[in-house]
Amino acid sequence: MADKKHFNLSFIKNRREELSLTNQEMAEKLGYKNGSTYLKYENGTYLFKADTLPDLALALDCEIKDFFT
């Protein structure tokens, strides 16, 4: 039986900070209204939708698989 993968929000936050991207910049890259909306996704209040993951990976210069641990 395969191990279950979990979505790693801390990777997303750490990667964004490594790249010196603000919440507002991430919101613009993902088509969200403002930085506070993006922050709700990064904090886990809202869930990233599967169709957002390619854009998220592009914004963070990583692969989709990096979001899972």
C-alpha angles and dihedrals in degrees: 000000000000121000115254115248121222128207108250110216092172089061089055093050094044093047092049090051092047088056091046092236119156125222088250092054090050090048090054093048091051098040097248121148098244146342094271090058091051090048090059088059093046091049093048097247087119124029122237109241118233093244089058094058097082091053091045091052091048092050091049095041093235140103126269090243088064089070092066130071 
